[in-house]
Amino acid sequence: MRSRVTVVGASLCTLHVSSSYPTSITTAQRYIIVPRQLKAYGGTFARSVGERNTDVASDVVLQSLTAPRGSSTSLLAKRRVKTKTVDNFRDMHFLNEELLQFLDEKHITTPSPIQQSAMEVILQQRRVAPTPTDLLSLPEQSESLSEDELYQKMRNRNATASSKEKSVLLAAPHGEGKTLAYLLPIYQNMLKDRDVYKIPLRERRPRTILLAPTRESIQQLRHICGQLDEKTGLKSICFTSKKRAKYHLNRLLKENVADVLIMHPRAVLSLIRSRRLFLDDLRYIVVDEADVMLSSQHDHAAVQLLSKIKKRNLYRHLWPVQTQVVFSAPYITRKLEYYIGKRFPQTVPCFYKEQMHRPPTTLQHRFMPVRHEKEKLPILIHLLKKHGHVPRSVETEKEQEEVLRHRYKLSGTFDAWRQAHTDLYNPEEESAVASEVLLLSGAEENESSLIVEEENPLPTTATSAAPSSPAELQAFMKEQEKQQRQLARQRRHQTQAATPTEARDSSYQQYPRDPRARFHLEHVRPVQWNYLTTVAAPFETPTPRVVFAPGQRCVIFFPTIDAAIALYYHLRREGFAVSLLHAALPVAVRKEMYQDFCSGRTNILCTTDIAARGLDVHVDLVINFQMPSSAQQYLSRAGRTARMGRRGKLYSLYTKRQGVMVSAVKAFLKRALPLEGITNDKLAMTQPRYSEWRTHRINALSRSYVSLISSKTIPAKLEKVYLKHNATWRPLFRPQGTSIHAGVPERQQQS
């Protein structure tokens, strides 16, 4: 039976929402997609966040069918933070001079909306601590006190502070600068602890812990923190699993006294349980990609760690240094909303509902239907060749053996790339190139805010200063277009492009500082926020780009590891320069593959959803070899390109089975609606809610222990004690549980 979909909207029919329902998190009017079988099903949908919402008997499950999220939930009902509009970091008067120098070197001048609101919240939610005036007025004793006594006195002063640490939720789409949004205020406060309050740093007691989901995201955070450490003098360390992990981790913690620790939550839990890491001086803990880290995909390790943090915060007299929790997530899922609302009810949300759960406006979506799975491969090769990827010739048997034995890597210098693009410019094709006019949101047409975007903009003259204001930006774009037309009239004959040579020189260092090269290489366009226009910041990747070869940088997502491996070797046999990335790769191979893609030695990356989050690397093109099963996966993959004002393309290959999913995504994109809760995953339909799963597990344990007791000779008076100590199941994630005693044995608690 074929599933059909009806789009409910303003043009077809109107969905009347009861006035008792609160407004949605993202849209004022509810547009949803309703399967035909829904009316025949006759079921009711849950209105609370914690209850089941996957009771649709069809191929599409929509969380939007539940009551709109708004004032009914404790987290989203809170009033958002109102900030004053600024167009420069220096105008905020929050950051230290060292941090401002770091931003100037990175050519980051304008804070994004999430950066501005997050910095104000994190810095203003800081506890009342002794000021320098208080320290000077206090003692004659301060000179006579030892360092440890002064530290204890400051801890006691902090313990009596009236204000309370509140957790913060940062939610913004991919590429909006969430990493700097929480790193800058945290580093600012750590500098104040070190320089103003003179709080010493102790061994195995970091001030901040950053939790990241993957190895690549941990290395990227370490790269950014390392750059901040060079300016501030603080120290950060990271660790990822490898051979003899226990030995290397002990040596790392013993030899390095660090302010910031970057790890996976599972490793942090192991260190705490084995008494190799202590939380005495922990001021901040950041959960990056919180919607994934707090789920079962990571065994609820972050949930267990946060429960320890919460127990410490409940007992201030035992732990004077309170810990502030910062959640960073691209989506506010219902599970994340439910967990934070129950466990951290004082959380301050920082997000803009107009941006949530929407792809960037500079991203082009293309859906390509295929009849059979075997037709996807020639279409994939066609798309790669269409976007400039030229495979090397593989004709003889010797060449085929060489391709499979050694990976093909690209070469080319920055100067050769610039010269090749100058010579390849063909003015006769200027009329055939489809120019796209982007009207920046919030700007008036009579203010000349139209930007004409061409396929082959030409870098012409030498390096000039980067435009810093909207007026300079518009003048720069007009001057660039004028120079392109003048040069096009002069070059009537096309010359052969220079062959790129092997490049390992220092020319790549000029690339981030050259605005014309960035505008051409990365398709950078001005970023238009609600109140200002700025230029996108450079990418933050541990491996700089050193090779500039033809072909747009492409990431191909596959549903499984086996599919990624199979297509990787097939593309190698075809002669493409390709890398592979998935969780089952050895550590050394995985690191080499990712570095080759970041440096430009390969322009194609075959990967699973492990690369769909947290990686800030230049990508022009994203290809879904199979349509993802949920809107969240679709947005995560789309977030790899078109970051911070850049252009990007997204191709999705789909068969008849994914037709309902594609039609749903198309309808939402056409009406500019948030992609919330769309999925065609069969497991999502049959997955029981938490209470049902918990009851089932408890009943199974009870039956097994009752049968065990009946087979053993246990006195009747001891059966209750035996069941209490052995048949009590304590799940890792208990939303309803509130019994927290901070590790004190039950018999020692005062009633």
C-alpha positions in Angstrom: 0.0 0.0 0.0 1.5 3.3 -1.1 1.8 6.0 1.5 0.5 9.4 0.4 1.1 12.7 2.0 -1.1 15.7 2.3 0.5 19.1 3.0 -1.6 21.1 5.3 -0.9 24.8 4.9 -2.2 28.2 4.0 -2.7 27.4 0.3 -4.3 24.0 0.6 -6.2 23.9 3.8 -5.8 25.5 7.2 -5.0 23.6 10.3 -7.0 25.2 13.2 -5.0 25.0 16.4 -6.9 25.4 19.7 -6.2 28.6 21.5 -5.4 26.7 24.6 -2.3 25.4 23.0 0.8 27.6 23.5 2.8 28.9 20.6 5.4 26.8 18.9 9.1 27.0 19.6 9.8 28.0 16.0 6.5 28.9 14.2 3.5 30.9 15.1 1.2 28.9 12.8 1.3 25.2 12.7 2.0 23.6 9.2 2.3 19.9 9.4 2.2 16.9 7.1 -0.5 14.4 7.8 -0.4 10.8 6.4 -3.6 9.4 4.9 -3.7 6.6 7.4 -3.8 9.0 10.3 -7.5 9.5 10.2 -8.1 5.8 10.1 -5.8 5.2 13.0 -7.9 7.3 15.4 -5.1 7.6 18.0 -4.4 10.5 20.3 -1.1 12.2 20.5 0.8 13.0 23.7 0.8 16.6 24.8 3.7 16.4 27.3 7.3 16.3 26.3 8.2 13.2 28.2 5.4 11.0 26.9 5.3 9.0 23.7 5.0 10.9 20.5 5.6 8.2 17.9 2.2 6.6 17.6 1.7 7.1 13.9 0.9 3.9 12.0 2.5 4.9 8.7 5.9 5.6 7.1 6.2 9.1 8.6 6.4 10.0 12.3 6.0 13.7 13.1 6.7 15.2 16.5 5.0 18.3 15.1 1.7 16.5 15.5 2.0 16.8 19.2 1.0 19.9 21.1 3.2 22.9 20.1 6.1 23.4 22.5 6.0 26.7 24.3 4.8 27.7 27.7 3.9 24.1 28.5 7.5 23.2 29.2 9.6 24.7 31.9 12.7 25.3 29.7 11.1 26.9 26.6 8.6 29.0 28.6 11.4 31.1 30.0 12.0 34.5 28.7 14.9 34.7 26.3 17.9 36.9 27.1 17.6 40.4 25.7 20.9 41.8 24.6 22.0 45.2 23.4 22.9 45.4 19.7 26.7 45.7 19.1 28.7 45.3 15.9 32.2 44.8 17.5 33.6 42.7 20.3 35.4 45.7 21.7 32.1 47.5 22.2 30.9 44.8 24.6 33.6 45.7 27.2 33.6 42.1 28.5 36.8 40.5 27.1 40.4 40.9 28.2 43.0 42.4 25.8 44.6 39.1 25.2 41.3 37.6 23.9 40.7 40.6 21.8 44.1 40.2 20.2 43.3 36.6 19.4 40.1 37.7 17.7 41.9 40.4 15.7 44.4 37.9 14.4 41.6 35.6 13.3 39.9 38.5 11.5 36.8 38.0 13.7 35.4 41.4 14.5 31.6 41.1 14.8 29.9 38.8 17.3 27.1 36.6 16.1 23.8 36.7 17.9 24.5 33.5 19.9 28.0 34.7 20.8 26.7 38.0 22.1 23.9 36.6 24.2 26.0 33.6 25.5 28.9 35.9 26.6 26.6 38.2 28.5 24.8 35.3 30.2 27.9 33.3 31.2 29.8 36.3 32.4 26.9 37.9 34.3 25.8 34.6 35.9 29.1 34.4 37.7 29.0 34.1 41.5 29.8 37.0 43.8 33.5 36.7 44.5 35.9 38.9 46.5 37.0 41.9 44.5 40.5 43.3 44.5 39.3 46.0 46.8 38.1 43.5 49.3 41.4 41.7 49.1 43.3 44.9 49.8 41.0 45.9 52.6 41.2 42.5 54.2 44.4 41.7 55.8 47.3 42.8 56.8 46.7 39.1 57.2 46.8 38.5 53.4 50.6 39.1 53.4 51.2 36.8 56.3 48.9 34.1 55.0 50.3 31.2 53.1 49.1 30.5 49.6 46.9 27.6 50.7 45.4 29.6 53.6 44.5 32.5 51.2 43.0 30.0 48.8 40.8 28.5 51.6 39.7 31.9 52.7 38.6 32.8 49.2 36.8 29.5 48.9 34.9 30.3 52.1 34.1 33.7 50.8 32.7 32.1 47.6 30.7 29.6 49.6 28.8 32.4 51.4 27.9 34.2 48.1 24.2 34.8 47.8 23.9 34.2 44.1 23.7 30.7 42.6 25.3 29.2 39.5 22.8 28.6 36.8 23.4 26.4 33.8 23.2 27.8 30.3 21.8 26.3 27.1 23.3 27.6 23.8 21.3 26.5 20.8 22.1 27.8 17.3 22.3 26.2 13.8 25.6 24.7 12.6 28.3 27.3 11.7 27.0 30.1 14.0 30.1 30.2 16.3 28.9 28.3 19.3 32.4 27.1 20.2 33.8 30.6 20.7 30.5 31.6 22.3 31.3 29.6 25.4 35.1 29.5 25.2 35.6 33.2 25.3 33.7 34.0 28.5 35.1 30.8 30.2 38.7 31.9 29.4 37.8 35.4 30.6 36.7 34.1 34.0 39.7 31.7 34.3 42.0 34.7 33.6 40.2 36.6 36.4 40.6 33.6 38.8 44.3 33.5 38.0 45.3 37.2 37.8 42.8 38.9 40.1 41.8 36.3 42.7 45.2 34.6 42.7 43.6 31.1 42.9 46.3 28.5 42.3 46.0 25.7 39.9 46.4 22.2 41.4 47.4 18.9 40.0 44.6 16.7 38.7 42.0 19.4 39.4 41.1 21.3 36.2 39.0 24.4 36.2 37.1 23.5 33.1 36.1 20.2 31.4 35.0 20.1 27.8 33.0 17.1 26.7 33.0 16.2 23.0 31.5 13.2 21.1 34.2 12.2 18.6 37.9 12.1 18.2 38.0 14.8 15.5 35.9 17.2 17.5 38.2 16.7 20.5 41.2 17.6 18.4 39.4 20.6 16.9 38.6 21.9 20.4 42.2 21.3 21.4 43.4 23.3 18.4 41.2 26.3 19.3 42.1 26.1 23.0 45.7 25.9 22.1 45.5 29.2 20.2 43.8 30.8 23.2 46.5 29.3 25.5 49.2 31.1 23.5 47.6 34.4 24.1 46.5 33.9 27.7 49.1 31.7 29.2 46.6 29.1 30.3 47.0 25.4 29.5 44.7 22.8 28.0 45.2 19.1 27.4 43.1 16.5 25.6 43.1 12.8 25.4 41.7 10.2 23.0 41.8 6.5 23.4 44.7 4.6 22.1 47.0 1.6 23.0 48.0 1.5 26.7 45.5 4.3 27.3 45.7 3.9 31.1 49.5 4.4 31.1 49.4 7.4 28.7 46.6 9.1 30.6 48.3 8.8 34.0 51.5 10.2 32.5 49.5 13.0 30.8 47.8 14.1 34.1 50.9 13.7 36.2 53.2 15.8 33.9 50.7 18.5 33.0 48.8 20.8 35.4 46.1 22.0 33.1 43.3 24.5 33.3 41.1 22.9 30.6 40.6 19.2 30.1 39.0 18.0 26.8 37.8 14.4 26.8 34.9 12.1 26.1 32.7 11.7 29.2 33.3 8.0 29.4 37.1 8.7 30.0 36.3 11.4 32.5 34.0 9.0 34.5 36.7 6.4 34.5 39.3 8.8 35.9 36.9 10.0 38.6 35.9 6.5 39.7 39.6 5.4 39.9 40.5 8.5 41.9 42.9 9.9 39.3 40.8 13.1 38.7 39.1 15.3 41.2 36.3 17.9 40.8 37.3 20.1 43.7 38.2 23.2 41.6 35.9 22.6 38.7 34.2 25.8 37.7 32.7 25.0 34.3 31.7 21.8 32.5 30.7 22.2 28.8 28.6 19.5 27.0 29.2 20.0 23.3 26.6 18.5 21.0 24.4 18.0 24.0 21.5 16.5 22.0 23.7 13.5 21.2 25.9 13.4 24.2 22.9 13.0 26.6 21.4 10.2 24.6 21.9 6.5 24.5 24.3 6.8 21.6 27.0 7.5 24.2 25.7 5.2 26.9 24.4 8.1 29.0 28.0 8.7 30.2 27.4 12.5 30.2 24.2 12.0 32.2 26.1 10.1 34.9 28.8 12.7 35.0 26.3 15.6 35.3 24.6 13.7 38.1 27.8 13.8 40.1 28.2 17.5 39.4 24.6 18.2 40.6 25.2 16.3 43.8 28.3 18.5 44.5 26.3 21.6 43.9 23.6 20.5 46.4 26.1 20.4 49.2 27.8 23.8 49.2 29.3 23.4 52.7 31.3 20.4 51.4 32.1 21.8 47.9 32.5 25.6 48.1 33.5 25.8 44.4 30.2 25.6 42.5 30.2 24.3 38.9 28.3 25.9 36.1 27.0 23.6 33.3 27.0 24.9 29.8 25.0 22.9 27.1 25.7 23.5 23.5 23.5 22.0 20.8 22.3 22.7 17.3 18.8 21.4 18.0 16.5 21.4 21.0 15.1 17.9 20.8 12.3 16.8 23.1 14.6 14.5 25.0 17.1 17.2 25.6 14.4 19.6 26.6 12.9 17.1 29.0 16.2 16.2 30.6 17.4 19.8 31.2 13.9 20.9 32.4 13.8 18.1 35.0 17.4 18.0 36.2 18.5 21.6 35.7 15.3 23.7 36.0 17.2 27.0 36.5 18.8 26.7 33.1 19.0 30.0 31.1 18.2 29.4 27.4 20.0 31.3 24.7 18.6 30.8 21.3 16.7 32.6 18.5 13.6 30.7 17.5 13.7 32.2 14.0 16.9 30.3 13.2 16.3 27.0 15.0 15.8 23.8 13.0 16.3 25.5 9.7 19.0 25.0 7.0 21.0 28.1 5.9 19.4 30.3 3.2 22.6 30.0 1.1 22.3 26.3 0.7 20.8 24.8 -2.5 18.9 21.5 -2.0 18.7 19.0 -4.9 16.7 15.8 -4.7 17.6 13.2 -7.4 15.3 10.1 -7.7 16.6 6.8 -8.8 14.8 3.6 -9.7 17.3 1.1 -8.2 20.2 1.3 -5.9 22.6 0.2 -8.6 21.8 3.4 -10.5 23.3 5.6 -7.7 26.9 4.9 -8.5 27.0 6.4 -12.1 25.1 9.4 -10.8 27.6 9.9 -8.0 30.5 9.8 -10.4 28.7 12.2 -12.7 28.2 14.6 -9.9 31.9 14.5 -8.9 33.0 15.1 -12.5 30.5 17.9 -12.8 32.0 19.8 -9.9 35.5 19.7 -11.1 36.9 16.3 -9.9 39.2 14.9 -12.6 40.2 11.3 -12.0 43.6 10.1 -13.2 43.6 7.6 -16.0 43.4 3.9 -14.9 43.6 1.8 -18.0 46.4 -0.8 -17.8 46.7 -3.5 -15.2 49.8 -1.9 -13.7 47.9 1.3 -13.2 45.0 -0.6 -11.5 47.4 -2.3 -9.1 49.1 1.0 -8.4 45.8 2.7 -7.6 44.8 0.0 -5.1 48.3 -0.2 -3.6 48.9 3.5 -3.0 46.3 6.2 -2.3 46.2 8.9 -4.9 46.8 12.4 -3.5 46.5 15.8 -5.2 49.1 18.5 -5.5 49.2 22.2 -6.3 50.4 25.5 -4.9 48.3 28.5 -4.0 50.1 30.6 -6.7 49.5 28.0 -9.4 45.9 27.8 -8.4 45.5 31.6 -8.7 47.3 31.6 -12.1 45.3 28.7 -13.4 41.9 30.3 -12.6 43.1 33.6 -14.1 44.0 31.9 -17.4 40.9 29.6 -17.5 38.5 32.5 -17.3 36.3 32.5 -20.5 34.4 35.7 -21.1 32.2 34.0 -23.8 30.6 31.9 -21.1 29.7 34.9 -19.0 26.2 35.2 -20.4 25.6 31.5 -19.9 26.5 31.5 -16.3 23.3 31.7 -14.2 23.8 34.5 -11.7 21.9 34.3 -8.5 20.8 37.4 -6.7 20.7 37.1 -3.0 18.5 39.6 -1.1 19.8 39.9 2.4 17.0 39.6 4.9 16.1 42.7 6.8 17.7 45.0 4.2 15.9 47.4 1.8 16.3 47.2 -2.0 16.9 50.9 -2.4 19.9 50.6 -0.1 21.8 48.6 -2.8 21.8 45.4 -0.6 21.6 43.1 -3.7 24.6 41.0 -4.2 25.1 39.3 -7.6 26.6 35.9 -7.2 28.5 34.4 -10.2 29.8 30.9 -10.7 33.4 31.9 -11.6 34.4 35.2 -9.9 37.9 36.2 -10.8 40.5 37.2 -8.3 42.5 39.9 -10.1 44.7 42.3 -8.3 47.0 41.9 -5.3 46.0 41.3 -1.8 44.0 44.1 -0.2 42.7 44.7 3.3 39.6 42.7 4.4 36.4 44.7 4.4 35.3 45.4 7.9 32.1 47.4 7.6 29.0 47.0 5.5 29.8 50.0 3.4 33.3 48.8 2.6 31.9 45.4 1.9 29.5 46.7 -0.7 32.2 48.9 -2.3 34.5 45.9 -2.4 31.9 43.7 -4.2 31.2 46.4 -6.8 34.8 47.1 -7.5 35.5 43.4 -7.9 32.6 43.0 -10.4 33.9 46.0 -12.3 37.4 44.7 -12.5 36.1 41.3 -13.7 34.3 42.9 -16.6 37.3 45.0 -17.7 39.6 42.0 -17.6 37.0 39.9 -19.5 37.0 42.3 -22.4 40.8 42.1 -22.6 41.1 38.4 -22.5 39.4 37.2 -25.7 41.5 34.1 -26.1 41.6 31.4 -23.7 45.1 30.1 -22.6 46.0 26.8 -21.4 46.1 26.4 -17.6 49.4 25.9 -15.9 49.9 22.4 -14.6 49.9 22.5 -10.8 53.1 21.3 -9.2 53.8 19.7 -5.9 53.2 22.3 -3.2 54.6 22.2 0.3 55.6 25.9 0.6 54.5 28.7 2.8 52.1 30.2 0.3 49.1 28.7 2.1 49.7 31.1 4.9 48.6 34.0 2.7 45.3 32.3 1.9 43.3 33.1 5.1 44.6 36.7 4.9 43.6 37.2 1.2 39.9 38.3 1.1 39.7 37.9 -2.7 41.0 34.3 -2.5 38.6 33.5 0.3 35.7 35.0 -1.6 36.5 32.8 -4.6 37.7 29.6 -2.9 35.1 29.3 -0.2 32.2 31.2 -2.0 32.1 33.5 1.0 29.1 35.9 1.0 28.3 38.6 3.5 26.5 37.3 6.6 23.3 39.1 7.3 22.0 38.9 10.8 19.0 40.7 12.3 20.9 43.9 12.8 24.2 44.0 10.9 26.2 42.7 7.9 29.6 41.1 8.4 32.1 38.8 6.7 32.4 35.1 7.7 35.4 34.1 9.8 38.0 31.6 8.6 37.6 27.9 9.3 39.1 26.4 12.5 40.8 23.1 11.7 44.0 21.6 13.2 45.4 20.9 9.8 45.8 24.0 7.5 45.1 23.7 3.8 48.4 23.4 1.9 47.3 21.9 -1.4 45.1 23.8 -3.9 43.9 21.5 -6.6 40.9 21.7 -9.0 37.6 20.3 -7.9 35.1 21.4 -5.2 35.6 19.8 -1.8 32.9 17.1 -1.3 31.6 15.0 1.6 29.6 11.9 0.8 27.5 10.4 3.6 26.6 6.7 3.7 24.1 4.9 6.0 26.5 2.2 7.1 30.3 1.6 7.4 30.2 -1.3 4.8 28.6 1.0 2.2 31.2 3.7 2.9 34.1 1.2 2.6 32.7 -0.3 -0.7 32.2 3.1 -2.4 35.6 4.3 -1.1 37.5 1.5 -2.9 35.3 1.9 -6.0 36.1 5.6 -6.3 39.8 4.7 -5.8 39.6 2.2 -8.7 38.1 5.0 -10.8 41.1 7.2 -10.1 39.7 9.8 -7.6 41.6 11.3 -4.7 39.4 10.1 -1.9 39.6 9.7 1.9 37.6 7.4 4.3 36.4 8.2 7.8 34.3 6.0 10.1 34.4 4.7 13.6 36.0 1.3 12.9 39.2 2.7 11.3 42.4 2.3 13.2 43.5 5.4 15.0 46.6 6.1 12.9 44.7 5.5 9.6 41.7 7.6 10.7 44.0 10.5 11.6 45.9 10.4 8.3 42.7 10.2 6.3 41.1 13.2 8.0 44.3 15.2 7.7 44.6 14.5 4.0 41.1 15.9 3.5 41.7 19.0 5.6 45.0 19.8 3.9 43.6 19.4 0.4 45.5 16.4 -0.7 42.1 14.7 -1.2 39.0 16.6 -2.1 36.5 13.8 -1.5 35.5 12.3 1.9 33.5 9.1 2.2 32.1 8.9 5.7 29.2 8.0 7.9 27.3 10.3 10.3 30.4 10.5 12.5 31.5 13.5 10.4 28.1 15.1 10.5 28.8 17.1 13.7 31.3 19.4 15.2 33.8 19.6 12.3 34.6 23.1 11.0 36.3 22.4 7.7 35.8 23.9 4.2 33.2 21.9 2.2 31.5 23.0 -1.0 29.4 20.0 -1.7 27.5 17.4 0.4 26.0 14.3 -1.2 23.6 12.0 0.6 24.1 8.6 -1.0 20.9 7.6 0.7 18.3 9.9 2.0 18.7 10.2 5.8 15.9 8.7 7.9 15.2 11.8 10.0 15.2 15.5 9.6 17.8 15.9 12.4 20.3 13.8 10.3 19.4 15.8 7.2 20.1 19.1 9.0 23.4 17.8 10.5 24.7 16.7 7.2 23.6 19.9 5.6 25.5 21.8 8.3 28.8 20.7 6.9 28.5 23.2 4.0 27.1 26.8 3.6 28.6 27.8 7.0 28.5 31.4 8.1 27.3 33.0 4.9 29.1 30.7 2.4 27.4 29.1 -0.5 26.8 25.3 -0.6 25.0 22.5 -2.4 23.3 19.4 -1.1 22.4 16.5 -3.3 20.2 13.7 -2.0 19.8 10.4 -3.9 16.6 8.6 -3.0 14.5 5.6 -4.1 10.8 4.9 -4.0 11.1 3.8 -0.3 12.3 7.3 0.8 9.7 9.1 -1.3 7.5 10.0 1.7 10.5 11.4 3.6 11.6 13.5 0.6 8.1 14.9 0.0 7.9 15.9 3.7 11.3 17.6 3.6 10.4 19.4 0.3 7.2 20.7 1.8 8.8 22.0 4.9 11.6 23.7 2.9 9.2 25.2 0.4 7.3 27.0 3.2 10.5 27.8 5.2 9.2 25.8 8.2 11.4 24.2 10.8 12.4 20.6 10.2 11.1 19.1 13.4 10.6 15.5 14.2 10.3 14.1 10.6 11.4 10.5 10.4 10.7 7.3 8.5 12.7 5.1 10.8 10.7 1.9 11.7 12.5 1.6 15.0 11.3 5.1 16.0 7.7 4.0 15.5 8.0 0.8 17.6 10.4 2.1 20.3 8.7 2.1 23.7 8.8 5.1 25.9 11.1 5.2 28.9 8.5 4.3 31.5 7.4 1.2 29.5 11.0 0.0 29.0 11.8 0.5 32.7 8.7 -1.4 33.9 9.6 -4.2 31.5 13.2 -4.5 32.9 12.0 -4.4 36.5 9.5 -7.1 35.9 12.0 -9.3 34.1 14.4 -8.9 37.0 11.7 -9.8 39.5 10.7 -12.9 37.7 14.3 -14.1 37.4 15.0 -13.6 41.1 11.8 -15.1 42.2 12.7 -18.2 40.3 16.2 -18.1 41.8 14.8 -17.9 45.3 12.4 -20.7 44.7 15.3 -22.9 43.6 17.4 -22.0 46.6 16.7 -22.7 50.3 16.3 -19.1 51.6 14.2 -18.5 54.8 11.0 -16.6 54.3 12.1 -13.8 56.6 15.1 -13.1 54.4 13.4 -13.1 51.0 12.5 -9.4 51.3 16.1 -8.5 52.3 17.5 -10.6 49.5 15.3 -9.0 46.9 16.1 -5.5 48.2 19.9 -6.0 47.9 20.0 -8.1 44.8 16.9 -7.6 42.7 16.7 -3.8 42.8 17.5 -2.4 39.4 18.9 1.1 39.3 18.9 2.4 35.7 21.4 4.9 34.5 18.9 7.5 33.4 16.0 8.0 35.8 13.9 11.1 35.0 11.4 10.5 37.8 14.0 9.8 40.4 14.9 12.7 42.9 16.6 10.8 45.7 20.1 12.3 45.7 22.3 12.0 48.8 25.7 13.1 47.4 27.4 9.7 48.0 26.7 9.6 51.8 25.7 6.1 52.9 22.1 5.6 53.6 22.5 4.7 57.2 24.4 7.9 57.9 21.8 10.2 56.5 19.8 12.2 59.0 16.1 11.8 58.7 
